[in-house]
Amino acid sequence: MVLKGIARIVGDCIRMTCESTKVSPHEIRQHVSIGVSSFPEPSDAANLITDADKCLYQAKKNGRNQVVVSR
């Protein structure tokens, strides 16, 4: 559970860095949605990716520009 909390913090740092980075000479707003999954559940790489992908789409469904961590 601690690692998932750390993953959320790192994901939020990435998200906020992208959001605050300006693309010169234009002001282009950037937003990032992030899905996070971790071992030992799910138990293999394919399920890990699938789980993270589900979290990513949940972040988008929830309004974008956020981090969703699997349970």
C-alpha positions in Angstrom: 0.0 0.0 0.0 2.9 2.3 0.7 4.3 1.8 -2.8 1.0 2.8 -4.3 1.0 6.0 -2.3 4.5 6.7 -3.5 3.4 5.9 -7.1 0.5 8.4 -6.8 2.9 11.1 -5.5 5.3 10.5 -8.4 2.5 10.4 -10.9 1.1 13.7 -9.6 4.6 15.2 -9.8 4.8 14.2 -13.4 1.3 15.5 -14.1 2.0 18.9 -12.4 5.4 19.3 -14.2 3.7 18.7 -17.6 0.9 21.1 -16.7 3.3 23.9 -15.7 5.7 23.4 -18.7 5.1 26.1 -21.3 5.6 25.4 -25.0 7.2 28.5 -26.5 6.4 30.7 -28.3 2.7 29.7 -27.8 0.9 28.9 -24.5 -0.3 25.4 -25.0 -2.0 23.8 -22.1 -0.8 20.3 -21.4 -2.6 17.8 -19.3 -1.7 14.2 -18.4 -3.8 11.3 -17.3 -1.9 8.4 -15.6 -2.9 4.9 -14.7 -0.8 3.0 -12.2 -0.7 -0.7 -11.4 1.9 -2.7 -9.4 3.0 -6.2 -8.5 2.3 -8.7 -6.9 -1.3 -8.2 -8.1 -1.8 -8.6 -11.0 0.6 -11.5 -11.2 2.1 -11.2 -14.7 3.2 -8.5 -17.1 0.2 -8.7 -19.5 -2.3 -8.3 -16.6 -0.2 -5.5 -15.1 -0.4 -3.5 -18.4 -4.1 -4.3 -18.7 -4.7 -3.1 -15.1 -2.7 0.1 -15.7 -4.6 0.7 -18.9 -8.0 0.4 -17.1 -6.8 2.9 -14.5 -5.7 5.3 -17.3 -9.2 5.1 -18.9 -10.8 5.7 -15.5 -8.7 8.8 -15.1 -9.9 10.0 -18.4 -13.5 9.1 -17.6 -13.2 11.0 -14.3 -12.3 14.3 -16.1 -8.7 13.8 -17.2 -5.5 15.4 -15.8 -5.2 13.0 -12.8 -3.6 9.9 -11.5 -5.6 6.7 -10.8 -3.9 3.9 -8.9 -5.2 0.3 -9.0 -6.6 -1.1 -5.7 
